[in-house]
Amino acid sequence: MYKDKPHFPASRRRGLLQRKRVQLLLGLVGIFILWWTGFLPFGSKVQYYNPAEHQHIFFGHNDWSAQREAVKEVFLTTWEGYEKYAWGLDEYHPLSRKGKNMVEGGMGWIIVDALDTAIMMNLTSQVATARAWISTSLSYNADHDVNTFETTIRMLGGLLSAYYLSTSFPELAPQRDDDFNQPGEDLYIEKATDLADRLLGAYDSPSGIPYSSINLNTSQGLINHLDGGASSTAEAATLQLEMKYLSKVTGEPVYWDRAELVIKAIDAQQREDGLLPIFIYPATGEFRGENIRLGSRGDSYYEYLIKQYLQTGGVETLYRDMWDEALEGVKKHLITYSSKASLTVLAERPSGLGHVLTPKMDHLVCFMPGTIALAVTGGETVEKAKRRLGTYWTKKHDENLALAEELMKTCWGMYKVTPTGLAPEIAYFQVDNPPRQWEGHLDPNWTPPVSANLSDDVNADWRDDYNIHDMDGHNLQRPETVESLFYMWRITKDPKYREWGWEMFEAFREHTKVVDEVQGKVYAYSSLDTVMNNPVREHKRRDNMESFWMAETLKYFYLLFSGDDFFPLDRVVFNTEAHPLPVFDIRGSKVFKTGWERSKRGTATSKLSEHDAAGDNSKDDFVQFAGRRIGEGVRFDKDGKPINTNSNSDHDHEHDDTIEHGHIEESGQGKPPTEHSVLESAEQHAERRKKGEDSDEAAPLQNSRAGRPKPQDRLAKEDADDAAADDDDQDITGRGGKSH
Ligand code: DMJ
């Protein structure tokens, strides 16, 4: 008898045993299924995004109108939910179906930010409701601090683009201004001018670098109560497109002048290879620390260099030079390659150039592929730009385009690598030791590594190159990757960018949706705590929807699936919050021209080499004036002298990633649900009051509005000044409407 297989005679007992075994087996299978689908607390960690679910027969078709409509539907659902539960309020908490104001009376945060998307989608009645709210309920009198940058890019940018669209594209969501009780055609520009007048106070610093906050009621700029009083570099240097366009429209150069001086002050620092540390002191215009990155606090400075050049019709070449210099700096110092798949990574140098490289990319960095491509062709298709440039199309154009394509793939991989198909806030990368770097500046024959396609295989090597930390797995429905896909599609015409975009859109629509349990209907879309669980369970959602979901993310999806003649990229520039502004020509203008020249190169030693020579990179972090440490509680008079030295060393650190400073959230740990702390918290406010920082004596600035005409007077004056402004009225979009 074959003994390895014990044989037992049949019996009733055995039948019972067999039934129990089957039950046990079924139970185990059930538990396994629950574990696999993540329904158990110790659920499977091996979850993969399933590409098979995202194959579509229309890939390969040219008609993307159904996808465009699908985006519009999601926008409408979002809008209607917000209208029902939180209309007029600055924050929207979709899970609790509530909203909240950031200042008394509100700032129109969501309405103003989303308005131009509604116009572009031709949502006439929604636009009418928003317009009525802006006309009757929006004012900027609240006696509270707001973030200078956020208020500029979202509110001023939103009002300006609403003005541009409503005057230049009257067929989009047409409004009847001449009806009795209607707000009138100047509504948006009046509000914009009122807001910008108040924002001007932020620029009243000794260096011209704006303070990070502003009290809109008093127009007093307020020094950052964190980060040693420094402003974020990106925040200080991402205000120009809006202020320059407002100058163009109103004929008042003051906005233009103040905003462009920021870039002059930055250029005067002569930083090595055009790469800037992420903090800058309004008191002196000097940088704080050496942390260099194109993610949070660094990003949009670079974006606005090239966009300023494009906005004024390619006349202001110094911005193009600064962009070119910075891009070469990026290649030389920040580009590295992942170990297995040679993915191109735009890394960070937290201790400065020449120091350790951190292979980390914030999702925010993903604006770069699109912006690089935009800089290569000026918004035209590659084909058209090549035709136009002829022999002036160089190897450098190809090199930069290839860099954009590779970075685009890395950003797409951030989505594709997770179980939900949505990107985390931050990804780290496996790189060699020492990391491979760009060598094009050393060897003209060197060619950068090219990565293979990101295969759908769940065991593919490229997946091992991504490393997502637990605390970085959240998703705020950010726009940067779809923004870049939009530019890449328009510029290269490679349909894969639309296909990736559709997969990404489906992932957003599926995983960020909020469903009314009773009606079984989707009524909102929210941020997520983690993209690493599929399905996303309720407690993994965040009770918040950022305003850029409607202002940017959905707008870029809509544009990605629209035709090329819908907001052509050589006719408009999108501000960093996706608000389109027209390109205008300043050639021949006496009023609008670059009011500064670049400082002579090579005369200043870079901070880095000074530090290196001294062999110490840490101590100088807080030095603005020789021998003086600047910390929390320090304020300055108009000559840059500190007038309150209540230092609180708690905040004397270079940077705390767990604190929400402004527009950026860097780590999921201990974060409030909203991203845009345009405001200091009640506790911070009370704390500052206790320290006497809110008293008049401590205020660093005078009301900068004094002595300037009110917006209404300005508009009246505009008529009178028409002749003077005439030579500046060449809106090269040529779409008619009110001349500006
Ligand atoms: C937006 O407010 C802007 O795009 C800004 O430049 C960066 N952060 C958010 C979106 O992520």
Boltz pocket constraint, residues with backbone or C-beta under 6 A from the ligand:
constraints:
  - pocket:
      binder: B
      contacts: [[A, 300], [A, 364], [A, 478], [A, 479], [A, 480], [A, 548], [A, 552], [A, 576], [A, 577], [A, 578], [A, 663]]
      max_distance: 6.0
